[in-house]
Amino acid sequence: MTRSDSNSSDQSANQDDAVWLDLVSRLESRGPEAPAGEGSAPSRRPFRDFDPLGLSGAAPTEPSASERQAASHEPLPRADHAAAGTGPRDYEADDDDPFVPEEPPSLAGTNPLTMLAWLGAVGGPVALVLAAMFWRSAPLMAILGIVAAFVLSVIYLIMQLPQEKDDHDDGARV
């Protein structure tokens, strides 16, 4: 890079600064009611005072300690006053009839095939996890038997589900 090149870059930077300062001065002197073609109209309010949110006003002051203490000694409204609101914590439930769930049906009266299917559906994955942890050399036929028992148990339980839906029963119980 030659010396004349460095001077030309400094000159272009100075020229850019001059253009920028000229632009800023024209914007500051322009009023909000001035048309776009006129830049020399006097403004009522300079550009740097632009504050659309009104944040440049005086900041709110915090009350002094004596004012806060005087406010804290004012009498509070009475709790039994009609204006006092009631909230969800003011509610007291009627415990006259506590909820007692019905007894679940006995497993002794269950269909043995359904009980065996539930044992296979729950016990199959448990047996596979235990075999993977403790019986690493399990024969392939044992693993396939556990998987087959699980699949058949799930298929049987799905087939035992009701096929038709009662239109008057939404499934909820009270």
N, C-alpha and C positions, 0 to 999 in steps of 0.2 A: 504494500500500500504506500503510495507516495504522500508527500506532505500536502499537496494540493487537494488530494482526496479527503484527508481528515478535515481540512478547512471547509470543504463543500458540505460535509455531513454536519459540521457545527453550524454552518449558515442555514442549512435546511431545518435543523432543530430550532434555531432562533426564529426562523420564519414561521415554523409551526406554532411556536409559543406566541408569536405576535398575532397570528390568525386566531388562536384560541382566546387570547385576552380580548381581542376585538369582538369576537362572538359573545363572550360573557358580558362585556360592557353594553353591547346592543340589547342583550336579553334583560339586563338589569334596568336599562332605561326605558324599555318597552312596557306599556301599561296593559292590563288585562283586557281593556275595551278597545285597544288599538287594532286596526285591521292588519292583516298579514303583510301588506306592502309597506306600511309605515313603521319605521323603527325609531324615529326621533321624537315621538310623542312623549311628553313628561308622564311619569307614572306616579300614582298616589302611594303605592306600596312597592318597595324594591323587591327584587327576586329573592334575595337571601332571607327575607322575612316570610316567605311562603310557608304556611303551616295549615294544611287542610284539616288536620285532626284536632287542632286547637291545643296542642301539647306545650306550646311555648308560654302559656300563662303561668301564673304563680303556682308553685307546688303546694298541695294541701299540707297543713301543719298538723302535727300530732298534739293532742291535748297534754298539758303539763301533768305532773304527778298529783298535784293538789286538785286539779280538775277531775282526774280519773278517780281519785279517792272520794271526792264529793259525789260523783255519779254512782259510785259503788254503795254509798250509804243511803241512797234513795230507797224508799220502801218498795219491795217487790209486790206484784199483784198476788192476791191470795189464791191458793190452790183450788179452793172450792168455788171460786168466782166463776160465773157463767162464761166469761170470755176465755178462760183457760181451755186450751184445746185438749182433746182426748186423742191418744195415739194407740197404736196397735199393742203396746205393752200394758195399756190400762185395761185390756180385755181379760176377763176371768172366765174360764171354761166351766161349764156345768159338769161336775164329776159325779152326778147322780147314778148314771149307768155307765160304768167303765167298760171299755171294749174287751171282750173275751173272745179270742178266735176259736173257731170250731175245731174239734179234734180231727186230726188227719186220719184218713182211712188206714186200717191195719195192713201191713205188708203180708200177713199170713193168708189173707183172702185173695191175694193177687194171683193172676194166671201165671203158672210156672214158666211158660215159654216167654212171657213178657219180662219176667224177672231175669231170666237167663240172657235175654237180648240187652237189657240194661247193663248187666254185668259185663257182657262183651263190648258194648259201646264205651263204657267207662274204663273197664279193665284192660282193654286192648292197648290203647296208647300208654297207659301206665306200665304195662308189661313190656312194651317196646323200649321205653325210657330206662326201665330197670335192667333190661337185657343189654342195652347199649352201655350202661355204666358198670355193671357187675359181671355180666356173662358175655365177654367179648368174643368168645369162640363158639357162640350159639350156632347150631346147624341151620342151614338155609331153610330147611323144611319147617323148623320151629318158628322162624320169623315169618315165613309165608303163611303158616297156620294162624298166627296171631293177627296178621293183617286181614286174612280171609274172615276170621271170626268177627273182627271189628266191622268190616264192610257188610257182612250178612246181618249183623245185629242192627246196624243203622238202617239198612233197607227194610228189615222187619218192622222196626219201630215207626218208620215213615209210612209203611203200608197199613199200620194199625190206626193211623189218624183218621178222623171222620171224613167221609168223602163229600157229604153235602153239608151246606151251611144253613142253619135255621135263621130265617130273616128276622125273627122276633127276639133273638138272643144276641146281644152285642158282646158277650163274654165277661162282662163285669159282674162282680159279686159284691153284695153289701154285707 
